[in-house]
């Protein structure tokens, strides 16, 4: 069979070929645009996840061996020295996660969650539950801190959650022994076994941190009682320029019943603390003055005031520092008697510590510390009793 061939004018064939070429070009352009869009989106997502956000694992593991006389809350006349391995002698052992995301335009989001650990036994937290009459709950897993925040470089930062108190932050950043609560004189007379309530962290907190303006910073905190009665409030202002730094913190604690962060007393308290330091290069000096007012509870009001002061110094020697500190807390008001077995110092406590901290690297140090703890206590049946004891230890601290 003969195949018939259809002949079209040349201009018609050329027009059809032109349309087909145009369609192919448009399809290629659409594919190119689509691929470019996907590539841009992929790069943007990758940049957002790796270039402008971060999560960091951090912590400190601190352990020592030595002979300890009395509890961290204060020696009494019945205490005897005990040899043991101790956790957190220079810094309370802990681990945590912190993260930050740059949202653009000077805005950022962040979080931090941190847990205490007793690395001598492997237990979580600083303490187990303590029964009557103290009635303190055991530390929850993230009892050190657990907060989320939104910040702007020009406007400051707002944090929500379980946050370190402004009073504790004022103390640990301005003494030679940092956050130590076993050999650090200032922290021992202010926070451990002290009439001060509120502990070192407040749950249910809203905290505002100002930006740094010409060396000045400020912060304000409120911890909601959530229908439990009371509520905690705090303020802090600070200034730092070159070798000079100074700060003032104030807090009011009125929160019943107790939570893990409220220490070992149900009493309402008010307190203030001034801190100052100057770095002379050959020696750095710190000083503190403060006052703790024990107001009791609504059912049993009190009006007992304690004066607190502290001096400490760091002297660079070789690859380490000589550390020395002396702190005192005392009241001239009448205080109720406590059992002879209770922690000492409800009238007065004085702590003197000296030691050497040798740095093997920026993250690892070895230390040797000696501490003298002296107390005056109003006891049941025996009246005023004086007690004193010496503790010493050598240890290792590693930060990661």
C-alpha positions in Angstrom: 0.0 0.0 0.0 1.4 3.3 -0.9 1.9 5.7 2.0 0.6 9.1 1.4 2.7 12.1 2.5 1.1 15.2 3.6 2.8 18.4 2.6 2.4 21.6 4.7 3.6 25.0 3.9 7.0 25.6 5.3 5.9 28.6 7.5 3.4 26.3 9.3 6.1 23.7 10.1 8.5 26.4 11.4 5.7 27.8 13.6 5.1 24.4 15.2 8.8 23.8 15.9 9.0 27.2 17.4 6.1 26.5 19.8 7.6 23.1 20.8 11.0 24.8 21.5 9.2 27.5 23.5 7.4 24.8 25.6 10.6 22.9 26.2 12.4 26.1 27.2 9.5 27.0 29.6 9.7 23.5 31.2 13.4 23.7 31.6 13.1 27.2 33.2 10.4 25.9 35.5 12.6 22.9 36.5 15.5 25.2 37.0 13.5 27.6 39.2 12.1 24.7 41.2 15.5 23.2 41.8 16.9 26.6 42.8 14.0 27.2 45.2 14.5 23.8 46.8 18.3 24.3 47.0 17.7 27.7 48.6 15.2 26.3 51.1 17.6 23.4 51.9 20.5 25.8 52.5 18.3 28.0 54.6 17.2 25.1 56.7 20.7 23.9 57.1 21.9 27.3 58.1 19.1 27.6 60.6 20.0 24.3 62.2 23.8 24.5 62.2 24.8 28.1 61.7 22.5 30.0 64.1 21.7 27.6 66.9 23.7 25.4 69.3 23.3 23.0 72.2 26.1 22.4 74.6 26.7 19.7 77.2 28.6 21.0 80.2 29.3 20.1 83.8 31.8 19.8 86.7 32.9 16.7 88.5 34.6 17.4 91.9 35.7 14.8 94.4 38.0 15.0 97.4 39.3 12.8 100.2 39.9 14.1 103.7 38.9 14.3 107.3 35.8 16.4 108.0 34.7 17.7 111.4 31.0 18.6 111.8 28.4 19.0 109.1 28.4 21.7 106.4 25.6 23.4 108.3 27.8 24.0 111.3 29.8 22.1 113.9 28.3 21.3 117.3 29.9 20.2 120.6 29.1 16.5 120.0 30.6 16.2 116.5 33.7 14.1 115.9 35.9 14.1 112.8 35.2 11.5 110.1 37.4 10.4 107.2 35.6 10.1 104.0 35.4 10.7 100.2 33.3 13.8 99.5 31.7 15.2 96.4 31.7 18.9 95.4 34.2 20.2 97.9 35.2 23.2 95.7 32.3 23.2 93.3 29.0 21.3 93.6 29.2 18.5 91.0 26.6 18.9 88.2 25.9 18.4 84.6 23.5 20.2 82.2 22.4 21.3 78.8 22.2 24.8 77.4 21.1 25.9 74.0 20.7 29.1 72.0 19.1 30.1 68.7 19.6 33.3 66.8 16.1 34.5 65.6 17.5 37.5 63.7 17.1 41.2 64.3 19.0 41.0 67.7 16.5 38.5 69.1 17.4 35.1 70.4 15.9 32.1 72.3 17.7 30.0 74.8 17.3 27.4 77.5 19.3 25.8 80.3 18.6 22.6 82.3 21.0 21.4 85.0 21.1 18.7 87.6 23.2 18.2 90.7 25.0 14.9 91.2 26.8 13.3 94.2 29.6 11.6 92.4 30.9 10.0 95.6 27.8 7.7 95.6 26.3 8.4 92.1 23.1 9.8 93.7 21.2 12.6 92.0 20.7 15.9 93.8 22.4 17.4 96.8 20.3 15.7 99.4 17.6 13.1 100.1 14.3 14.0 101.7 14.6 15.1 105.3 11.7 14.3 107.6 10.2 16.2 110.6 10.8 18.7 112.0 12.7 20.0 108.9 10.5 18.5 106.2 12.6 19.2 103.1 11.9 17.3 99.9 14.7 15.6 98.0 16.1 17.5 95.1 14.3 16.9 91.8 16.3 15.9 88.8 16.8 19.4 87.3 16.8 21.2 90.7 19.8 23.3 89.8 18.0 25.1 87.0 15.5 24.6 84.3 14.4 27.6 82.3 13.6 28.9 78.8 14.3 32.5 77.8 13.7 35.2 75.1 16.4 37.9 74.8 17.1 41.0 72.7 20.6 42.5 72.6 19.2 46.0 73.4 16.3 45.2 75.6 17.6 42.4 77.9 16.5 38.8 78.6 13.3 37.3 80.2 13.6 33.8 81.8 10.8 31.5 83.0 11.2 28.4 85.2 13.5 27.2 87.9 16.2 29.9 88.1 19.3 30.5 90.3 18.5 33.2 92.9 19.9 36.6 92.5 21.3 36.5 96.0 23.2 33.3 95.3 24.4 34.6 91.9 25.7 37.7 93.8 27.6 35.6 96.2 29.3 33.0 94.0 30.5 35.5 91.5 32.2 37.6 94.0 34.3 35.5 96.4 37.6 33.5 96.1 35.8 30.2 96.6 33.1 30.6 93.9 30.1 28.3 94.5 31.8 26.1 97.0 29.5 25.1 99.9 31.9 22.8 101.8 35.0 25.0 102.1 33.7 28.3 100.9 33.3 30.6 104.1 30.8 33.1 102.6 28.4 30.4 101.3 28.6 28.4 104.5 27.5 31.3 106.7 25.0 32.6 104.2 23.2 29.6 102.7 24.1 26.4 104.4 22.3 25.9 107.7 21.6 29.6 107.8 18.4 31.3 108.9 18.2 32.6 105.3 15.4 30.8 103.4 14.9 30.5 99.6 17.8 28.3 99.0 19.9 28.7 95.8 17.2 28.4 93.2 13.5 29.5 93.0 10.9 27.4 91.2 8.0 29.1 89.3 10.3 32.1 88.6 10.0 35.1 86.2 13.4 36.8 85.9 14.4 39.9 83.9 18.1 40.5 83.1 19.0 43.9 81.7 21.6 44.5 79.0 25.0 45.8 80.0 25.0 49.6 79.8 28.4 51.2 80.3 29.3 48.5 82.8 26.0 48.6 84.7 23.6 45.6 84.8 20.4 44.8 86.7 18.0 42.0 87.4 14.6 41.5 89.0 12.9 38.2 90.0 9.6 37.0 91.1 8.7 33.4 92.1 5.0 32.7 92.2 3.7 30.7 95.1 0.9 29.2 93.0 -1.8 29.4 95.6 0.5 28.2 98.4 0.7 31.6 100.1 3.4 34.2 99.8 5.8 34.6 96.9 9.5 35.5 96.5 10.9 38.8 95.2 14.5 39.9 94.5 16.5 42.7 92.9 20.1 43.0 92.0 22.3 45.8 90.5 25.9 45.5 89.6 28.8 47.5 88.1 32.1 46.2 86.7 34.9 48.2 84.9 38.4 47.0 84.6 39.7 45.6 88.0 36.8 47.0 90.0 33.4 45.3 90.5 30.6 45.9 93.0 27.0 44.7 93.4 24.0 44.9 95.7 21.3 42.2 96.0 18.1 42.1 98.0 15.5 39.4 98.4 12.2 38.7 100.3 11.1 35.1 100.8 7.5 34.4 101.8 6.5 31.0 100.5 4.7 28.3 102.4 4.7 25.3 102.4 8.3 24.3 101.7 9.6 23.2 98.4 13.0 21.7 97.6 14.5 25.1 97.0 13.4 26.6 100.4 16.3 25.4 102.6 15.7 23.9 106.0 13.4 26.5 107.5 9.7 27.4 106.9 10.3 31.0 108.0 9.8 34.2 106.0 13.0 36.1 105.6 14.3 39.4 104.1 18.0 39.9 103.3 20.5 42.1 101.5 24.1 41.7 100.5 26.7 44.1 99.2 29.8 42.7 97.4 32.9 44.5 96.2 36.2 43.3 94.6 39.4 44.8 93.2 42.1 43.0 91.2 45.6 44.3 92.2 47.2 41.6 89.9 49.4 40.4 92.7 46.3 39.8 94.8 42.6 40.0 94.2 40.4 41.0 97.2 36.7 40.4 97.8 34.5 41.8 100.6 30.9 41.4 101.6 28.5 43.0 104.0 24.9 41.8 104.6 21.9 41.2 106.8 19.4 38.4 107.3 16.1 39.2 109.0 14.2 36.1 110.2 10.5 37.0 110.4 9.2 33.6 111.4 5.9 32.4 110.1 2.4 33.9 110.1 1.5 31.6 113.0 4.7 32.2 114.9 6.2 35.6 114.1 9.9 36.4 114.8 12.1 39.4 114.6 15.7 38.1 114.7 18.5 39.8 112.6 21.9 38.4 111.7 24.9 40.4 110.5 27.0 38.8 107.8 30.4 39.8 106.6 33.2 38.2 104.6 36.8 38.9 103.3 38.6 36.6 100.8 41.6 36.8 98.6 43.3 35.0 95.6 47.1 35.2 95.3 48.6 33.8 92.1 51.5 31.5 92.8 53.1 29.4 90.1 50.4 27.6 88.0 47.8 28.0 90.7 46.4 30.3 93.4 46.5 30.6 97.2 42.9 31.0 98.4 42.0 32.4 101.8 38.7 33.5 103.2 37.0 34.4 106.5 33.3 34.9 107.1 31.1 35.6 110.1 27.4 35.5 110.9 26.0 36.5 114.3 23.0 37.9 116.0 22.6 39.9 119.2 18.9 39.0 119.4 17.5 36.2 121.6 17.1 32.9 119.7 15.3 29.7 120.8 17.3 26.7 122.0 17.9 23.7 119.7 18.9 20.1 120.6 22.5 19.6 121.3 22.7 17.3 118.2 21.4 20.0 115.9 23.8 21.9 113.6 25.6 24.6 115.5 25.7 28.3 115.0 22.3 29.7 115.7 23.9 32.6 117.7 27.2 32.9 115.8 29.3 31.0 113.2 32.8 31.9 112.0 34.6 30.0 109.2 38.2 30.4 108.1 39.6 28.5 105.1 43.0 28.6 103.4 44.4 26.4 100.7 46.1 26.1 97.3 44.4 25.4 94.0 46.8 24.1 91.2 45.6 24.2 87.6 46.8 21.3 85.4 44.9 22.9 82.5 42.1 25.3 81.9 39.6 22.6 82.8 41.3 20.5 85.5 42.7 21.5 88.9 44.0 19.8 92.0 43.5 21.4 95.4 44.3 21.1 99.1 42.1 23.0 101.7 42.0 23.4 105.5 39.0 24.9 107.2 38.3 26.0 110.8 34.7 26.1 111.8 33.7 27.8 115.1 30.1 28.1 116.4 28.1 29.5 119.4 24.8 27.8 119.9 21.9 28.1 122.3 21.0 24.5 123.2 18.3 22.8 125.1 19.4 22.1 128.7 23.0 23.3 128.3 22.5 26.9 127.3 25.1 28.6 125.2 27.8 26.2 123.9 30.9 27.0 121.9 32.3 24.4 119.5 35.1 24.3 116.9 36.7 21.8 114.6 39.1 21.6 111.7 38.5 19.9 108.4 41.0 19.3 105.6 40.9 17.6 102.2 42.8 17.2 98.9 40.8 16.8 95.7 40.4 17.1 92.0 37.9 19.1 89.9 37.3 18.7 86.2 35.0 20.9 84.0 33.7 19.8 80.6 
